[in-house]
Amino acid sequence: MRKAVGLEYEVGGNADGEAVLLIHAGTATAYAPLMVEPALADRYRLVRFHRRGFAGSDPFDGPVSIDVFVRDALALLDHLGINHAHVVGHSGSGVVALQLALDAPDRVRTLVLEEPALAQLDERWLAVMRDATAAPLARARAGDSRGAMNMWMNGIARSWRTDLERTVPGGPQQTIDDAATFMAEVEAVAAWELDRTRTRAMRMPVLYVTAAGSPQQALARRFRTHVPHTEIVAIPEATHMLHTDQPALVAAELGAFFARHSAVD
């Protein structure tokens, strides 16, 4: 990978295609499988990067912050000379992608949210998430970020190490290595507040991706009450780790969505 503006990054796919910015969640290398999926790579210029505090990107010199993640992403787009991009974010980075779309809507051609961390849309879901995060956060605050991360991932998918290693070799170890940043990010996401007024004013096309049968489908419908033009798609035989579980299916859905909202008719 190359490095600029303090971030490790990779550019692949079709150099002449519309840009797609992939913002990873807790696993820095998680979007690597999508970089080679024909449904995306044949048509789009794909950009993935390691967020600040992850892998070989620069560490934080202060508190982990959603705003800093957003500024970093915009700085990388500037460095690459990309004025507009299809922006994709997963889980906690779905919050980063959404905040980027709110702060710089002129830079976002379309927005894709893969099971974003938007529990605040539903009080019942928020209570469930508070219960689910309590033990890992307590462990992280006690100084055991790696143990906290393992506990967190086991809560998402019991076989997460095996499943992730299948499509992202080395992904499980990288996830554990980046545990301190991720657990601090969990707290930053919990403190983040959705600006419902600005969200309702969003005009770029939005795709909300869930796993089939996931409770996130209810959140997706709730999100659509704020952004009525949101499209919703469910990926079969997937956990919360959507694009590492089913990279070909996710790539196909993203590619079709981008094509429907391409700048070129």
Backbone torsions as a table, in degrees:
resi	resn	phi	psi	omega
1	MET	NA	154.5	174.6
2	ARG	-91.0	172.9	177.2
3	LYS	-140.0	132.3	176.1
4	ALA	-154.9	156.8	-176.8
5	VAL	44.6	33.1	177.5
6	GLY	80.2	6.8	-174.7
7	LEU	-122.8	135.1	169.0
8	GLU	-74.6	138.1	-179.1
9	TYR	-150.2	161.8	177.2
10	GLU	-137.5	137.9	175.2
11	VAL	-118.5	128.7	-179.4
12	GLY	-145.6	-166.6	-179.5
13	GLY	78.3	-148.6	-177.2
14	ASN	-88.6	112.5	-176.1
15	ALA	-61.6	-23.3	-179.0
16	ASP	-95.3	0.5	-176.3
17	GLY	-86.9	170.1	174.2
18	GLU	-63.4	144.8	-175.6
19	ALA	-78.1	143.1	174.0
20	VAL	-125.6	122.0	178.7
21	LEU	-101.9	119.2	-177.3
22	LEU	-103.8	115.6	-177.1
23	ILE	-107.1	109.4	-173.6
24	HIS	-73.1	162.0	175.0
25	ALA	-95.9	-127.1	-173.0
26	GLY	-73.9	-18.5	177.8
27	THR	-105.1	112.8	-172.8
28	ALA	-60.7	-31.3	-175.4
29	THR	-96.8	9.6	-169.6
30	ALA	-62.6	-28.6	-177.6
31	TYR	-87.1	0.5	179.0
32	ALA	-54.5	-41.6	-179.6
33	PRO	-60.3	-33.6	-178.2
34	LEU	-71.1	-21.4	-178.0
35	MET	-64.8	-20.9	-176.5
36	VAL	-116.4	4.9	177.6
37	GLU	-76.2	122.2	-175.6
38	PRO	-54.6	-34.3	-178.7
39	ALA	-58.7	-25.6	176.9
40	LEU	-108.0	-48.2	-171.8
41	ALA	-64.7	-29.8	-178.0
42	ASP	-72.4	-22.9	-172.4
43	ARG	-119.6	-27.3	-170.1
44	TYR	-117.5	151.0	173.8
45	ARG	-85.3	110.7	-170.8
46	LEU	-99.7	129.0	179.7
47	VAL	-123.4	118.8	171.5
48	ARG	-122.6	151.3	-178.5
49	PHE	-148.8	163.5	175.2
50	HIS	-96.1	120.8	-178.4
51	ARG	-65.9	161.8	179.9
52	ARG	-54.0	133.0	-179.6
53	GLY	88.4	-3.1	-179.9
54	PHE	-114.4	141.3	177.5
55	ALA	49.8	-128.3	-175.9
56	GLY	-95.3	8.1	175.4
57	SER	-72.6	162.5	-177.2
58	ASP	-60.8	147.7	176.9
59	PRO	-77.7	167.3	172.4
60	PHE	-73.2	141.9	172.6
61	ASP	-105.5	15.7	177.5
62	GLY	-161.4	-163.0	-179.8
63	PRO	-61.8	145.9	173.5
64	VAL	-64.1	131.0	-169.8
65	SER	-140.9	135.3	174.5
66	ILE	-61.5	-40.6	-179.5
67	ASP	-61.2	-38.5	178.3
68	VAL	-66.7	-42.1	176.6
69	PHE	-57.9	-41.0	179.9
70	VAL	-65.9	-46.3	-179.8
71	ARG	-62.0	-39.2	177.7
72	ASP	-61.2	-45.4	-179.1
73	ALA	-61.3	-43.2	178.7
74	LEU	-66.0	-38.4	178.4
75	ALA	-63.3	-38.4	178.5
76	LEU	-67.0	-43.0	176.6
77	LEU	-58.9	-42.7	178.4
78	ASP	-61.1	-46.0	-179.3
79	HIS	-58.5	-38.1	-177.9
80	LEU	-85.6	-1.4	-179.9
81	GLY	69.7	29.6	-179.3
82	ILE	-98.5	115.6	-179.1
83	ASN	-84.8	-34.0	-178.9
84	HIS	-137.0	142.9	179.3
85	ALA	-146.3	150.4	164.6
86	HIS	-75.8	124.5	-173.6
87	VAL	-110.6	128.2	-177.0
88	VAL	-122.5	129.3	177.2
89	GLY	-136.1	145.2	-175.9
90	HIS	-121.9	134.8	174.9
91	SER	56.3	-122.4	179.2
92	GLY	-61.7	-32.5	178.0
93	SER	-75.7	-10.4	169.3
94	GLY	-63.9	-34.4	175.2
95	VAL	-65.8	-41.7	177.6
96	VAL	-61.5	-46.5	-179.6
97	ALA	-62.8	-41.8	179.2
98	LEU	-65.2	-43.1	179.1
99	GLN	-64.7	-37.4	176.2
100	LEU	-61.1	-43.2	179.7
101	ALA	-64.8	-33.6	178.6
102	LEU	-74.6	-38.7	-176.7
103	ASP	-79.0	-33.5	-175.3
104	ALA	-137.0	62.5	-175.4
105	PRO	-60.5	-25.4	179.7
106	ASP	-72.1	-12.7	-179.9
107	ARG	-96.2	-11.4	-171.5
108	VAL	-107.9	109.5	179.7
109	ARG	-71.4	-48.5	172.8
110	THR	-142.7	161.7	180.0
111	LEU	-125.1	127.4	176.0
112	VAL	-116.0	124.7	178.7
113	LEU	-113.9	111.8	177.4
114	GLU	-95.2	107.0	-178.0
115	GLU	36.3	62.9	-177.0
116	PRO	-68.7	156.6	-178.4
117	ALA	-82.3	72.6	-176.6
118	LEU	-116.7	43.8	-177.3
119	ALA	-58.5	-26.9	-177.7
120	GLN	-64.5	-10.1	176.7
121	LEU	-69.6	-18.6	-175.8
122	ASP	-143.0	120.6	-176.4
123	GLU	-60.5	-36.9	179.2
124	ARG	-66.6	-44.2	178.4
125	TRP	-64.7	-38.3	178.8
126	LEU	-61.6	-40.6	178.6
127	ALA	-65.0	-40.9	178.2
128	VAL	-61.7	-44.1	-178.0
129	MET	-68.2	-36.1	176.8
130	ARG	-62.1	-41.3	178.0
131	ASP	-65.8	-41.0	-176.7
132	ALA	-69.2	-30.7	-176.4
133	THR	-92.0	-13.7	-173.6
134	ALA	-57.9	-51.4	-176.4
135	ALA	-67.4	-47.2	177.5
136	PRO	-60.2	-41.1	-179.9
137	LEU	-66.1	-39.2	177.9
138	ALA	-62.2	-40.7	179.4
139	ARG	-66.7	-40.8	178.6
140	ALA	-64.9	-42.0	179.8
141	ARG	-65.2	-24.6	177.7
142	ALA	-82.1	-2.4	175.5
143	GLY	104.7	1.9	-178.7
144	ASP	-108.9	71.4	-178.1
145	SER	-65.0	-37.1	-178.8
146	ARG	-66.9	-43.5	176.3
147	GLY	-63.6	-37.6	178.4
148	ALA	-64.1	-40.8	-179.3
149	MET	-66.3	-41.8	178.2
150	ASN	-62.4	-40.9	177.9
151	MET	-62.9	-42.5	-180.0
152	TRP	-61.4	-49.9	-176.8
153	MET	-66.9	-35.8	176.2
154	ASN	-63.2	-29.7	177.1
155	GLY	-71.7	-25.9	179.0
156	ILE	-81.3	-46.2	-178.8
157	ALA	-158.1	118.1	-176.5
158	ARG	-55.5	-37.4	-177.2
159	SER	-97.1	30.5	-171.6
160	TRP	-60.1	-37.0	-179.4
161	ARG	-63.7	-48.9	179.8
162	THR	-64.0	-45.6	-177.7
163	ASP	-64.7	-42.4	-178.9
164	LEU	-69.5	-42.2	-179.1
165	GLU	-61.0	-29.6	-178.3
166	ARG	-61.0	-40.3	-177.2
167	THR	-109.7	-18.4	-179.9
168	VAL	-130.7	82.0	179.5
169	PRO	-55.8	129.7	-177.4
170	GLY	84.8	-6.5	-177.4
171	GLY	-60.5	-43.3	179.8
172	PRO	-59.8	-44.0	-179.6
173	GLN	-67.0	-39.3	178.3
174	GLN	-63.0	-37.9	178.4
175	THR	-60.6	-45.0	179.3
176	ILE	-68.4	-39.1	179.8
177	ASP	-61.1	-32.1	-176.8
178	ASP	-95.5	15.5	-171.9
179	ALA	-58.5	-40.1	-175.4
180	ALA	-62.3	-44.9	178.6
181	THR	-64.6	-43.9	-176.4
182	PHE	-64.0	-44.1	-178.2
183	MET	-66.0	-33.5	174.2
184	ALA	-67.7	-34.1	177.6
185	GLU	-65.7	-37.5	177.9
186	VAL	-55.6	-41.0	178.6
187	GLU	-69.6	-37.6	178.8
188	ALA	-65.1	-40.2	178.4
189	VAL	-66.0	-40.7	179.2
190	ALA	-62.9	-32.4	-179.2
191	ALA	-83.7	-16.2	-178.6
192	TRP	-68.3	141.9	-179.7
193	GLU	-117.4	131.2	177.9
194	LEU	-74.6	124.1	176.6
195	ASP	-85.9	95.0	-173.6
196	ARG	-65.1	-32.6	179.3
197	THR	-64.7	-46.7	179.6
198	ARG	-69.4	-35.2	179.9
199	THR	-64.3	-41.5	179.3
200	ARG	-64.4	-23.1	-178.7
201	ALA	-87.0	-3.4	-179.5
202	MET	-62.2	137.7	-178.2
203	ARG	-120.1	-15.7	179.2
204	MET	-69.5	151.4	176.9
205	PRO	-59.4	141.7	-178.5
206	VAL	-129.3	134.2	174.2
207	LEU	-119.6	127.7	178.9
208	TYR	-110.0	117.0	-175.6
209	VAL	-106.8	130.5	176.9
210	THR	-129.1	167.1	167.9
211	ALA	-81.6	143.2	178.2
212	ALA	-59.2	131.5	179.5
213	GLY	81.6	0.9	-178.7
214	SER	-75.4	145.1	172.6
215	PRO	-59.5	-18.5	178.2
216	GLN	-62.5	-19.2	178.7
217	GLN	-62.8	-35.0	176.2
218	ALA	-67.0	-39.3	177.1
219	LEU	-65.5	-37.5	178.6
220	ALA	-60.6	-43.4	178.7
221	ARG	-66.0	-36.7	177.8
222	ARG	-65.8	-41.4	177.8
223	PHE	-60.7	-37.2	-178.2
224	ARG	-67.9	-20.2	174.0
225	THR	-69.0	-24.2	176.8
226	HIS	-89.4	-36.3	-179.2
227	VAL	-126.4	84.5	-169.9
228	PRO	-59.3	-25.0	-178.4
229	HIS	-84.1	6.6	178.8
230	THR	-63.4	130.6	172.9
231	GLU	-94.1	143.3	-178.9
232	ILE	-122.6	134.5	177.2
233	VAL	-136.6	143.4	179.3
234	ALA	-114.0	133.0	-179.2
235	ILE	-96.4	121.3	-179.3
236	PRO	-71.5	152.6	175.2
237	GLU	52.6	45.4	178.9
238	ALA	-132.3	152.8	170.2
239	THR	-99.9	-164.8	175.3
240	HIS	-59.9	-21.6	179.8
241	MET	-85.2	61.7	-167.6
242	LEU	-53.3	-59.2	-171.9
243	HIS	-80.7	-10.8	170.6
244	THR	-92.1	-26.1	174.5
245	ASP	-72.9	-47.9	-172.5
246	GLN	-134.8	66.5	-175.4
247	PRO	-60.2	-39.5	-178.1
248	ALA	-66.3	-42.3	-179.7
249	LEU	-67.4	-42.7	178.8
250	VAL	-64.9	-43.5	179.2
251	ALA	-60.0	-40.6	179.9
252	ALA	-63.8	-43.1	180.0
253	GLU	-66.6	-42.3	179.4
254	LEU	-66.0	-44.4	-179.6
255	GLY	-60.6	-41.7	179.2
256	ALA	-66.3	-40.0	178.8
257	PHE	-63.9	-47.4	178.9
258	PHE	-60.9	-39.4	-179.2
259	ALA	-64.7	-37.4	179.1
260	ARG	-66.2	-24.2	-176.0
261	HIS	-122.7	34.3	179.5
262	SER	-71.4	151.4	176.4
263	ALA	-73.3	-16.9	-178.1
264	VAL	-111.5	118.3	180.0
265	ASP	-74.3	NA	NA
